[in-house]
Amino acid sequence: MFKLLETLKLIRAVNCLIAMAGVWVGAYMTWLRPVYYAPAAAGLAAFLICAAGNIINDLLDIEIDRVSHPGRVLVKGTVSTRYALILSICFNVVAIGLALTVSLPLTGLAVIVICLLYLYNYRLKKIPLAGNVVISLLAGLTFLTGGFAVDYRMALYLPGPLIAAVFAFFMNLVREIIKDVHDVEGDRALGVKTLPQVIGEQKAIMVALSLFFALVLLTLAPILSGWFGKWYKIITVYIVDLPILGFLIFLWGDPNRRMLAIGAALIKVGMALGVLALVLA
């Protein structure tokens, strides 16, 4: 039981469940008729791929985590690195097997996601902004994965999961940049190069603000196109877009650590509310 609990900590199970939920939302946005097995298999595959990616991240960052995250299981030695490596390989193999039971397009997407995760962990997370872009792209792909599980052609039509994928990409990218500004001192001490270190903290916040403003304009498109109803408009525009935009403008003028932490948390709440708006729409 203890090893199971430590394994759940290792894979960061809550994050994996969020990925699984994103797949289900993407599938729901693609349905013309009830489909159950394919979204369930795709959701489980996403959970396993996310878990494998988290394990590889911890294996490669074990020395950094001794300083920044001493409570992580590999640092404490409660599970071995060999066990973690074997587990990550098994998770990816099972995930591809599940995708094959659904369709070849879904399998291809699963392979792309696995490759992006390895590329991120081994190389791109060390390149300013590149790692942020990949993480945000992976967040968006969870919704497309759900659409591919139902019908890969319909998944690319509007309105559909492509809308959720684009929104998730921008929201995650904004949050990643804000988090990097918040963590700039710790990252510098550990030798991790991030966007705020390259262009400065206030300029990085301006980049995040510009990206969020672009997202606000994009969220208006479904309203102007008549795709979604009043609940989408109420939640997206008045509860998510305007409050976060106002906060980011304020944050740009006073980027202290407390406000940066609140900003990252606020955007995370905004993501959840945005998904709710799309489901209700």
N, C-alpha and C positions, 0 to 999 in steps of 0.2 A: 504493500500500500504506500509506503514511504517513497519508493522508487517511482511509483506512478505519479504521485504528487510532484516530485521533483521533475519528472518528465514533462508534466503539464506546464510547470514554470519555464522549463527549457524552451518549449515550443511557443510560449506565450499564447496560450489557448484562447484567451479573449480576443486577441487580434485575428486569430484564425477563424473564430466564430463570426467576426465582423465580415471577413472575406466571404465566408459561406453565405451570410445574409445578403451581401451584395449580389452574389450569383442568383439567389432566389428572386430578388427584386428585378434583376435584368430579365429573368425568365418570365416573371409575371407581366412585365411591360411588353413582352413579345407574344403572349398567348392569344390565340383566336379561339382555342378550345382547351379544356383542362389537360395538362400534361404533367405527369408526376415522376416517373422513374428518371428521365433525363435530367431535370433540374436537381433531383436528389443526388444522383451520381456526380454531376458537375460540381455541386456544392461541396460534396465530400472530397472530391479531387482538389478543389481550391483550398480547402482546409489543410490537406496534406502537403500541397505545394508550399503554402504559406509557412507551415510548420518546418518543412525542410529548409526553406530559406532562412528562417530565424535561427535554426541550429547552425547552419554554415556561417552565418553572421557572428554568432557567439564563438565558434571554433576559431575563426580568423582574428577576432578581436579580444581573445582571452587575456593578453598582456595589457591592453588598454583598459579592459574591464576590471583588472586588479586595482586600478586607480579610480576609475569613474563609476564602476558598478560592482563593488566587492561582494554584493549579496547574490550575484548570479551563480547558478548551480555548477557550472564548469570551473569557475574561480574557486568555489568552496570545495570542489572535488566530490560532491555527493553523487554525481554520475561521471563516468569516465569519458574521455574524448573519443575513445574507440567505439563505445556504445553510441555516442551521439552521432558519429560519422556513419556508422552502419544504419542507424535509425533514419537519418536524412536520405540515404540512398534508397532504403526500402520504401519510404514515404513517396518519393518521386516515381519509383517503379509502379507502385500500386495506383498512384494518381493517373499515370499514363494508361494503365490497364483499365481503369474505370472510364476514362475518356474514350478509349477504343470501343467500349460497349455501347457508346452513344453515337458517335460519328467521327469520320476522318477529319472534317474541319475543326471540330472541338479538340481532337487530339493534336492537330497542328498548332492550335492556339495554346494548349497546355505546354507543348514543347517550347514554344516561343517564350512563354512566361518563365519557365524553368531556366532557360538560357539567359534571360534578362536578369533574373535573380543572381545567377552565378557571376555574370558580368558585373553587376552592381557590387557584389560582395568582394570580388577579387580585384576590381579596378576602378569602376566609376564612382564609388562613394568617396574616393580620394581626390576626385576632380571637382572643383567648385561648381555648383549648380547642376552639373551632369547627374550626380547621384540623386539630387532633389527631383529632377525631371523624370528619372527612371522610376522612383518610388511613386510619384504622382501618376505616371502612365500605368503602372501596375494596379493602382487603386481604381483607375477607370476601367481597366480590362476585366475586373471582376464582374461588372455589369454586362459587358459584352459577352463574357463567358456564359452567363445565364441565357442571353439571347441566342448564342450559337447552339446551346443545348436544345433549344426548342426548334429554331429554324435559322441557319446562318445567313440566309438571304434576307429574311424579314428583320433580323437584328440590325441591319444597316439602313433600314428605311426609317423615315421620320414620320410621326413621332414614335419613339421606341427607346431601347436601352442605350443607343448612341448618345442621346441627350444626357442621360445620367452619367455616362462615361466621360463626356466632355466637362460636365459640371464638377464631377469628382476630381478630375485632373487639375482643374484650376484651383479648387478649394484646397486640395492637398499641397499643391505647389506653394500657395500663399502661406499655408501653415508651416511647411518645411522651412521656408525662408525666415519666418518669424521665430521659429525654434532655433535656427542657426544664429540669429542675432542674440537671442537669450543666452545661448550656450557659448558665445564667442570666446570668453576668457578660458573656459575649460577646454575648448577645442584647441585654442592656441597653445595652451600648456602641454597638451598631448600631441602636438604636431599635426593636428588635423586641419587642413586648409578648407575654408568655407567661403561663400560669397561675401559675407560681411567683412571678412578679413581682407578681401581683395579690393572691394570698392568702398568700404566704410559702412558703418551701421545705419546711418540715416539714409544713405543711397539705397541700401538693401531694403529698407522699409518702404522707400519710394517705389522700388521694383514690385514689392508685394502689393502695395496700394494700387499701382497701375494694373497689375494682373487681376486684382479683385474688381476694379472698375470695369475691366473688359468682361469679367464674368457677369457683373450686374447687367451689362448690355445684352449679353447672351441669354440671360434668364428672361429677358423681356420678349425674346423671339417667339416662344410658344404662346404667349399671351396675344401678341400682335397677329400671329398666324391662326388664332382661334382653336388651337389644339387642346388646351387645358382650361378648366373652369375656374370659379372664384376662389376655391380653397387653395389652389396652386398660387394664385395671385396674392392672396392674403398672407400665406405662410412665407412664400419666397421673397416677395418684395418688401412687405411691411415688418415681418418678424426676423428675416435673415439678412437680406441685402442692405437695407438702409441702416439698421443698428450697427452691423459689422463695418460698413463703409465709414460711418461716422466715427467709430472707435479707432479704426486704422488711421484716419486723418489726425485724430487727437494723439495717437501713439507716435506718429511721425514727428510731432512737435515735442514730445516728451518720452523718449524711448528708454524708460528705466526698467529694471529687471522685473519688478512686480507687475507692471502694466504689460510687459511682453508675455509673462506667464498667463495673465488673464486673457490676452489676445489669442494665444494658442488654444486655450481652453474654449474660448468663445467660438472660434472657428470650428472646433471639433463638435460643439453643440449644433452649430449651423449646418454641418454636414448631415447630422442625424435628422434635423428638421427638414432639410432639403430632400432627403430620401422619403420622408413621410409625405411631403408635398407631392412628389412624383407618384407615389403609391395612391394617394387620394385622387390625384388628377386622372 
